[in-house]
């Protein structure tokens, strides 16, 4: 980040700070997401936003090797008490928080003291991969589904208490929590977040919200903002949201599905082509690259030992390395959309969950897809029905150590991330595997369900 960039950011931040003051905003939360999937923060008074835009806000690089329980590990490039980074707010994403009066939010990029990009900054990694695709004339539109379980009283060991006994996908659950859900929709609208749908999900107390697609970095930003908005609205209602991969061992968990479409100029490459179900050759090769890489991508998109309690067959979790048209059991689900809706065709990665860092997800998926393009890959035959019944499809890794092994074998992801980021991710995955090695499934669920 050069001096000229900093001075321009300072002037813009000064103007933004004046607007925030008029709106009664006192503090700005600057967030990033660590490799364990937790959103970390440094906050500054709104009047200090120009200084933060020019000089950044200090933060130790050791958070890249923090675990879900706030303990830490180390890696070949990152670890220990030494060093300092600077958090620079992205002013394009600055958002007053409607459910937290007096506060605004902005995601942060991380640089060193000399102004060089921190090599393990997950958000900058997503930006690099987005630019790598753009250099090929390709843009991606992405969006995350956010699933959570709402509880009225969190118990440490016992069954959580749910504020509604309404059935899966049932209107009764909406009626019981209509005030809470209306408040959530209103707050998201005030924050200029376009909601596509909101509905009860399968598990007790579970809901899902989907928002409009954005560029890959913007989609990850939205995933963070939507989750923290849900947290704030829930707190105002005296409720607690659980975003962990599973709430109850043996139950259906929370997904963090990623939708994506590939575009060239104004053309959606997921349709009007000669490939499977109308894909263009470019789209097919990209998706084939993602499908090929899914075992390694699980260490990014299903990063917790709890993720593998969720990733079970016959639960719409995407436990098999296959793809299919509108097949909710396939890890990669393809959606053609209506014939008269050119923007609707997209693919959904179903095996990811809310423990994932969304910036790592978007960047890694792009890297895998571009590798598929380089290799000229094609998709295998699609799968219809439940893969577990057919018995022909390959199961994705069933544990975090297995996924980590596939991740560490991935030359594609190592090259895309660079060694400092790649090794810090591997170190966190290894340490969390060891942390929960002797824990029972329910102990893992209980320890992680409220952390994200």
C-alpha angles and dihedrals in degrees: 000000000000130000092253092053091051094050092050089048090049093054093047092046090051090057091046091050090054090053091047091052091053089051092051096250112155104172139034121208113213110199140188129172120237129218091265089060097251120135109233125194148198116191129204132188109264089243088060094056093099090053090049090051092051102037105015128225121276123249133159118250089223090089087077087074099041117123131220091266093051093254116124141226131188138238136197092267106023133042143089133055099295128102138035135229132195123232113215117193119231099231092194087069098042107137131180106227111236095195093047106054112210094025138099131185137215131172115237136222118211126230135167125250092270092055098256119138112263104246092221097049104129095200092052088049090057089048092051092052091047089053091046089058092045090055086063091051092257131126128185131214113204139176136179127220111223117211125182141163117231119214133184096204124018114214122198097222107359130076112289117245116242124210092222134039091198117139128256110291087357127153088221089071091052091049093049092051100028095125093050093047093046089051090051093050091048094050093048090050091050088052089052094246112148109223116205098186144343123197146149114268134210105277124070111280092003126143137174132207126190124195133196117282122261139174112299096263091042091050090054091047089052091050089057095044094046092050094049090046090054088049092052095045090047092052091052088054094049091250133123123221120212115205099174120125090253135014096188124028107243093025132105109273140209118282128208096198118185121216119197142172129189120226139188113194102317096333123106104222091200090078145037093040136116097249132092111321091350100309118150117237089254093053093046093051091047093050091044088056091052091047092050092051098046096105090057093037090060089074085061102035099032098032104155132076083237089060090072092055086061098041096081128137122260094024099095088252097123098244096165129071096240141100134223145171108268088338109150092191094058117093088227114042120190120208120193097188126204117324092241095049108078094181097054101077110099145133127246126209104210103179096075125094141193094271088075125101100241093213091056089048096053094042094046094047090052091049091051092046094050089050087055089054092050091052095045091233125184128203122255119236112299121251123237122198129002111336091211090063094049093048095203103099126089116251116232117237112299098205139036094246089055092049091046090054090054091046093052089051092055111106089179095060094040092053093045095048101035123228100282094056095036094050094045090053091049091049092053092047092049093048094048090049088055093043092060099029094113098034123110119240092257092047088054092048093048094047095050109029095087099035102081 
